[in-house]
Amino acid sequence: LGVYKGYVAVYKGPTGYNEEIVRITRIRVETLPAKMRQDIMSGNLEFKDDTTLNDALESLDEYE
């Protein structure tokens, strides 16, 4: 996960390796809890597969 124009975005591949955006969510980064916001902005959240990624995104739905 990363940030694109203030929104949580899904990038393809490892963070910093490929800047290809797969999806931009409707979740504004500023609405997230501080720790989560920091992890996303620093590129510390990576997921091994789409299922794990989708589960994580569903848990963020409350911040839309």
MDTraj code that builds the backbone (N, CA, C; nanometers):
import mdtraj as md
import numpy as np

residues = "LEU GLY VAL TYR LYS GLY TYR VAL ALA VAL TYR LYS GLY PRO THR GLY TYR ASN GLU GLU ILE VAL ARG ILE THR ARG ILE ARG VAL GLU THR LEU PRO ALA LYS MET ARG GLN ASP ILE MET SER GLY ASN LEU GLU PHE LYS ASP ASP THR THR LEU ASN ASP ALA LEU GLU SER LEU ASP GLU TYR GLU".split()
xyz = np.array([
    [0.0837, -0.1184, 0.0000],
    [0.0000, 0.0000, 0.0000],
    [0.0876, 0.1240, 0.0000],
    [0.0325, 0.2287, -0.0560],
    [0.1022, 0.3554, -0.0594],
    [0.0017, 0.4685, -0.0665],
    [0.0485, 0.5852, -0.1003],
    [-0.0366, 0.7039, -0.1046],
    [-0.0298, 0.7657, -0.2434],
    [-0.1460, 0.8032, -0.2942],
    [-0.1548, 0.8745, -0.4210],
    [-0.2530, 0.9896, -0.4036],
    [-0.2031, 1.1114, -0.4128],
    [-0.2852, 1.2325, -0.4008],
    [-0.3724, 1.2307, -0.2757],
    [-0.3158, 1.1834, -0.1650],
    [-0.3856, 1.1855, -0.0372],
    [-0.4729, 1.0649, -0.0087],
    [-0.4805, 0.9718, -0.1017],
    [-0.5633, 0.8528, -0.0845],
    [-0.4766, 0.7278, -0.0745],
    [-0.5277, 0.6278, -0.0035],
    [-0.4591, 0.4989, 0.0034],
    [-0.4667, 0.4355, -0.1346],
    [-0.3525, 0.3900, -0.1827],
    [-0.3459, 0.3298, -0.3156],
    [-0.2757, 0.1945, -0.3079],
    [-0.3122, 0.1076, -0.4004],
    [-0.2495, -0.0238, -0.4110],
    [-0.1511, -0.0173, -0.5269],
    [-0.0272, -0.0478, -0.4967],
    [0.0784, -0.0495, -0.5982],
    [0.1154, -0.1933, -0.6302],
    [0.1568, -0.2175, -0.7513],
    [0.1969, -0.3509, -0.7952],
    [0.3413, -0.3777, -0.7537],
    [0.3651, -0.4942, -0.6969],
    [0.5012, -0.5345, -0.6607],
    [0.5472, -0.4762, -0.5288],
    [0.6722, -0.5044, -0.4933],
    [0.7278, -0.4531, -0.3678],
    [0.7340, -0.3005, -0.3675],
    [0.7161, -0.2431, -0.2511],
    [0.7209, -0.0986, -0.2366],
    [0.8548, -0.0442, -0.2840],
    [0.8487, 0.0603, -0.3640],
    [0.9694, 0.1238, -0.4140],
    [1.0269, 0.0593, -0.5389],
    [0.9744, -0.0563, -0.5757],
    [1.0261, -0.1270, -0.6925],
    [0.9518, -0.0872, -0.8189],
    [0.8219, -0.0773, -0.8073],
    [0.7375, -0.0508, -0.9231],
    [0.6354, 0.0548, -0.8834],
    [0.6280, 0.1599, -0.9550],
    [0.5347, 0.2679, -0.9224],
    [0.4007, 0.2524, -0.9940],
    [0.3708, 0.1336, -1.0425],
    [0.2446, 0.1103, -1.1128],
    [0.1301, 0.0983, -1.0127],
    [0.0320, 0.1867, -1.0262],
    [-0.0844, 0.1849, -0.9381],
    [-0.1862, 0.0863, -0.9928],
    [-0.2306, -0.0027, -0.9055],
    [-0.3313, -0.1014, -0.9416],
    [-0.4707, -0.0473, -0.9111],
    [-0.4811, 0.0231, -0.7988],
    [-0.6121, 0.0724, -0.7556],
    [-0.5932, 0.1888, -0.6590],
    [-0.6807, 0.2862, -0.6681],
    [-0.6838, 0.3964, -0.5725],
    [-0.8138, 0.3825, -0.4948],
    [-0.8019, 0.3764, -0.3622],
    [-0.9208, 0.3602, -0.2794],
    [-0.9864, 0.4959, -0.2547],
    [-1.0982, 0.4945, -0.1866],
    [-1.1661, 0.6176, -0.1469],
    [-1.1287, 0.6562, -0.0040],
    [-1.0245, 0.5940, 0.0486],
    [-0.9827, 0.6164, 0.1865],
    [-0.8770, 0.7267, 0.1900],
    [-0.9106, 0.8377, 0.2530],
    [-0.8142, 0.9474, 0.2676],
    [-0.7148, 0.9097, 0.3767],
    [-0.5888, 0.9231, 0.3478],
    [-0.4838, 0.8858, 0.4422],
    [-0.4985, 0.9620, 0.5734],
    [-0.5396, 1.0866, 0.5655],
    [-0.5513, 1.1694, 0.6859],
    [-0.6558, 1.1177, 0.7847],
    [-0.7482, 1.0318, 0.7409],
    [-0.8514, 0.9800, 0.8304],
    [-0.8061, 0.8568, 0.9083],
    [-0.6917, 0.8020, 0.8739],
    [-0.6428, 0.6797, 0.9372],
    [-0.5766, 0.7090, 1.0713],
    [-0.5750, 0.6086, 1.1603],
    [-0.5005, 0.6240, 1.2856],
    [-0.3527, 0.6517, 1.2549],
    [-0.2857, 0.7240, 1.3434],
    [-0.1485, 0.7703, 1.3201],
    [-0.0528, 0.6581, 1.2816],
    [-0.0539, 0.5471, 1.3525],
    [0.0396, 0.4372, 1.3249],
    [0.0158, 0.3795, 1.1860],
    [-0.1098, 0.3577, 1.1519],
    [-0.1438, 0.3026, 1.0211],
    [-0.1054, 0.4003, 0.9102],
    [-0.1347, 0.5267, 0.9330],
    [-0.0996, 0.6308, 0.8353],
    [0.0519, 0.6320, 0.8120],
    [0.1272, 0.6241, 0.9201],
    [0.2734, 0.6242, 0.9106],
    [0.3236, 0.5017, 0.8334],
    [0.2672, 0.3837, 0.8634],
    [0.3081, 0.2609, 0.7939],
    [0.2802, 0.2689, 0.6443],
    [0.1648, 0.3203, 0.6080],
    [0.1290, 0.3309, 0.4664],
    [0.2170, 0.4338, 0.3958],
    [0.2383, 0.5464, 0.4601],
    [0.3186, 0.6516, 0.3972],
    [0.4649, 0.6110, 0.3810],
    [0.5133, 0.5241, 0.4689],
    [0.6531, 0.4807, 0.4588],
    [0.6683, 0.3528, 0.3775],
    [0.5547, 0.2971, 0.3317],
    [0.5606, 0.1768, 0.2485],
    [0.5872, 0.0493, 0.3257],
    [0.5524, 0.0480, 0.4543],
    [0.5780, -0.0687, 0.5382],
    [0.4699, -0.1757, 0.5318],
    [0.3648, -0.1531, 0.4564],
    [0.2576, -0.2524, 0.4476],
    [0.2599, -0.3195, 0.3111],
    [0.3034, -0.4437, 0.3099],
    [0.3041, -0.5242, 0.1877],
    [0.2298, -0.6535, 0.2170],
    [0.1706, -0.7114, 0.1146],
    [0.0879, -0.8301, 0.1320],
    [0.1312, -0.9388, 0.0357],
    [0.1273, -1.0627, 0.0844],
    [0.1784, -1.1751, 0.0050],
    [0.0863, -1.2159, -0.1086],
    [-0.0442, -1.1857, -0.0952],
    [-0.1379, -1.2238, -0.2006],
    [-0.2597, -1.1320, -0.1988],
    [-0.3436, -1.1466, -0.3003],
    [-0.4619, -1.0608, -0.3135],
    [-0.5615, -1.0807, -0.2006],
    [-0.5742, -1.2021, -0.1509],
    [-0.6690, -1.2292, -0.0426],
    [-0.6311, -1.1505, 0.0821],
    [-0.5051, -1.1556, 0.1180],
    [-0.4573, -1.0829, 0.2354],
    [-0.4723, -0.9324, 0.2149],
    [-0.4419, -0.8854, 0.0967],
    [-0.4576, -0.7436, 0.0637],
    [-0.6029, -0.7012, 0.0763],
    [-0.6935, -0.7777, 0.0173],
    [-0.8354, -0.7433, 0.0217],
    [-0.8892, -0.7448, 0.1638],
    [-0.8434, -0.8389, 0.2466],
    [-0.8842, -0.8417, 0.3874],
    [-0.8403, -0.7134, 0.4577],
    [-0.7183, -0.6707, 0.4312],
    [-0.6668, -0.5476, 0.4924],
    [-0.7470, -0.4263, 0.4461],
    [-0.7775, -0.4203, 0.3175],
    [-0.8548, -0.3075, 0.2654],
    [-0.9956, -0.3052, 0.3236],
    [-1.0554, -0.4217, 0.3419],
    [-1.1890, -0.4281, 0.4019],
    [-1.1869, -0.3739, 0.5438],
    [-1.0777, -0.3995, 0.6160],
    [-1.0685, -0.3491, 0.7530],
    [-1.0534, -0.1971, 0.7561],
    [-1.0137, -0.1375, 0.6451],
    [-0.9995, 0.0080, 0.6367],
    [-1.1258, 0.0772, 0.5868],
    [-1.2247, 0.0001, 0.5439],
    [-1.3480, 0.0571, 0.4883],
    [-1.4140, 0.1587, 0.5804],
    [-1.4020, 0.1393, 0.7108],
    [-1.4674, 0.2301, 0.8049],
    [-1.4112, 0.3723, 0.7976],
    [-1.2962, 0.3885, 0.7343],
    [-1.2330, 0.5202, 0.7236],
    [-1.2670, 0.5925, 0.5938],
    [-1.3532, 0.5345, 0.5102],
    [-1.3921, 0.5987, 0.3835],
    [-1.4760, 0.7213, 0.4101],
])
top = md.Topology()
chain = top.add_chain()
for i, resn in enumerate(residues, 1):
    res = top.add_residue(resn, chain, resSeq=i)
    for name in ("N", "CA", "C"):
        top.add_atom(name, md.element.get_by_symbol(name[0]), res)
traj = md.Trajectory(xyz[None], top)
